[in-house]
């Protein structure tokens, strides 16, 4: 694995209006294109340790979905709940907004694995490779009933919590606790000022609750896409699974699920240890290697 190298082009941050929502987008590096998308509740800076390994060899795009990081929240009106196809189209729109139309290696962590796989299936001509970083796995998922009511309930809970200043008081602490539980080093390596700025707002809580409420629906939608929209036969696909080094039932089950996902997709299966679910913190070099080896 090459070491991070100095001298790559400086990061450029900008805001793109996608479907009426200003999204924070960051581009840096040079070379073939790759896009990094974080899991439930993640922000652009959760990839900070990975990016220096990539930028000498890749042009890297990161963005915050609505409500996360520095991106604006979606309007309070009657906006559709998150879908796999919608998130795939959002990725395409971000790349289009940047004027980047060449094929891209799409990298998704956890929940965003659903999003980038949907992108690869719906936009194969725009996809150079697919990397799932400890991606979500829900075999034979079925959507829950009343998606509109569930989305409305998620909005209402977030609104009530925000009115009581819960995100302001507890949001950064909750984020740090969750990150510590998801790493073998048991610490949140994200910059504390950015965590405070991004996670004490109601928009981050609303985004998280809305995505969580639609989790099984996205999994079921992706199952349908797997039956109707096959991946290109020559597409490089990698499944990178986190192994925390503990031989517990939970760890073994998780690794077995990741192995089955790789078999389903015809993917190169890799494990990295020791690493928790936030593989980007524990083993950024392994994440970068999975990306760089796609082509």
Long-range contacts (C-beta under 8 A, 24 or more apart in sequence): 1-53, 1-285, 1-286, 1-288, 1-289, 2-53, 2-56, 2-57, 2-292, 3-53, 4-52, 4-53, 4-56, 5-52, 5-56, 7-56, 8-55, 8-56, 9-55, 15-70, 16-63, 16-93, 16-94, 16-97, 16-98, 18-90, 18-93, 18-94, 18-97, 19-90, 19-93, 20-75, 21-66, 21-71, 21-72, 21-73, 21-74, 21-75, 22-71, 22-72, 23-63, 23-64, 23-65, 23-66, 23-71, 23-72, 23-94, 24-63, 24-64, 24-69, 24-70, 24-71, 25-61, 25-62, 25-63, 25-64, 25-94, 25-97, 25-98, 26-61, 26-62, 26-63, 27-59, 27-60, 27-61, 27-62, 27-98, 28-55, 28-59, 28-60, 29-54, 29-55, 29-56, 29-57, 29-58, 29-59, 29-60, 30-55, 30-56, 30-58, 30-59, 31-56, 31-57, 31-58, 31-59, 32-57, 32-58, 32-59, 32-102, 32-105, 32-128, 32-295, 33-58, 33-59, 33-61, 33-95, 33-100, 33-102, 33-103, 33-104, 33-105, 33-128, 34-58, 34-59, 34-60, 34-61, 34-104, 34-105, 34-106, 34-107, 34-129, 34-291, 35-60, 35-61, 35-62, 35-63, 35-91, 35-94, 35-95, 35-104, 35-105, 35-106, 35-107, 35-116, 36-60, 36-61, 36-62, 36-107, 36-109, 37-62, 37-63, 37-65, 37-91, 37-106, 37-107, 37-108, 37-109, 37-112, 37-115, 37-116, 38-68, 38-109, 38-110, 38-112, 39-108, 39-109, 39-110, 39-111, 39-112, 39-113, 39-136, 40-110, 40-111, 40-208, 40-211, 40-212, 40-215, 41-68, 41-175, 41-178, 41-204, 41-207, 41-208, 42-68, 42-109, 42-110, 42-112, 43-68, 43-69, 43-70, 43-190, 43-194, 43-198, 44-69, 44-70, 45-69, 45-190, 45-191, 45-194, 46-109, 46-190, 46-278, 46-280, 46-281, 47-280, 48-189, 48-190, 48-191, 49-189, 49-280, 49-281, 49-284, 50-280, 50-284, 50-287, 50-288, 53-284, 53-285, 53-287, 53-288, 53-289, 53-292, 54-288, 54-291, 54-292, 57-292, 58-105, 58-291, 58-292, 59-100, 61-94, 61-95, 61-98, 61-100, 61-104, 63-94, 65-90, 65-207, 65-211, 66-203, 66-207, 67-203, 67-204, 67-206, 67-207, 67-208, 67-210, 68-198, 68-204, 68-207, 69-198, 70-198, 72-203, 73-202, 73-203, 73-206, 73-207, 76-155, 81-147, 81-148, 81-150, 81-151, 81-210, 81-213, 81-214, 81-217, 82-210, 82-211, 82-214, 82-218, 83-214, 83-217, 83-218, 83-221, 84-114, 84-115, 84-118, 84-218, 84-221, 84-222, 84-225, 85-118, 85-122, 85-221, 85-225, 87-112, 87-114, 87-115, 87-118, 87-119, 87-218, 88-115, 88-116, 88-118, 88-119, 88-121, 88-122, 88-123, 89-122, 90-115, 91-115, 91-116, 91-119, 92-119, 92-123, 92-126, 95-126, 101-126, 102-128, 103-127, 103-128, 104-128, 105-129, 105-130, 105-131, 105-236, 105-291, 105-294, 105-295, 106-130, 106-131, 107-131, 107-133, 107-287, 107-290, 107-291, 108-132, 108-133, 108-135, 109-133, 109-134, 109-135, 109-279, 109-280, 110-134, 110-135, 110-136, 110-277, 111-136, 111-211, 111-215, 111-218, 114-218, 114-219, 114-222, 117-222, 117-225, 117-265, 118-221, 118-222, 118-225, 120-231, 120-235, 120-237, 121-225, 121-226, 121-229, 121-230, 121-231, 122-225, 122-229, 124-231, 124-232, 124-235, 127-232, 127-235, 128-236, 128-294, 128-295, 129-235, 129-236, 129-237, 129-238, 129-291, 129-294, 129-295, 130-231, 130-235, 130-236, 130-237, 130-238, 130-265, 130-267, 130-294, 131-237, 131-238, 131-240, 131-290, 131-291, 131-294, 132-237, 132-238, 132-239, 132-240, 132-261, 132-265, 132-267, 133-240, 133-279, 133-280, 133-287, 133-290, 134-240, 134-241, 134-242, 134-258, 134-277, 134-279, 135-239, 135-258, 135-261, 136-215, 136-219, 137-257, 137-258, 137-260, 137-261, 138-215, 138-216, 138-219, 138-220, 139-257, 139-260, 140-223, 141-216, 141-219, 141-220, 141-223, 142-216, 142-220, 143-216, 143-217, 143-220, 143-221, 144-216, 144-217, 147-214, 147-217, 150-213, 150-214, 151-210, 151-213, 151-214, 153-213, 154-206, 154-209, 154-210, 154-212, 154-213, 155-206, 155-209, 155-210, 157-209, 158-202, 158-205, 158-206, 158-209, 158-210, 159-202, 159-206, 161-202, 161-205, 162-202, 162-205, 162-206, 166-205, 167-199, 167-200, 167-201, 167-202, 167-204, 167-205, 168-200, 168-201, 169-200, 171-199, 171-200, 171-201, 171-204, 171-205, 172-196, 172-199, 172-200, 174-199, 175-199, 179-278, 179-281, 181-276, 182-276, 182-277, 182-278, 182-281, 183-275, 183-276, 183-277, 183-278, 183-281, 183-282, 184-244, 184-245, 184-274, 184-275, 184-276, 184-282, 185-281, 185-282, 188-281, 189-281, 226-264, 231-265, 231-266, 236-268, 236-293, 236-294, 236-295, 237-262, 237-265, 237-266, 237-267, 237-268, 238-267, 238-268, 238-269, 238-270, 238-290, 238-293, 238-294, 239-265, 239-267, 239-268, 239-269, 239-270, 240-270, 240-271, 240-272, 240-279, 240-286, 240-287, 240-290, 241-269, 241-270, 241-271, 241-272, 242-271, 242-272, 242-273, 242-275, 242-276, 242-277, 242-279, 242-282, 242-283, 243-271, 243-272, 243-273, 243-274, 243-275, 244-273, 244-274, 244-275, 244-276, 245-273, 245-274, 268-293
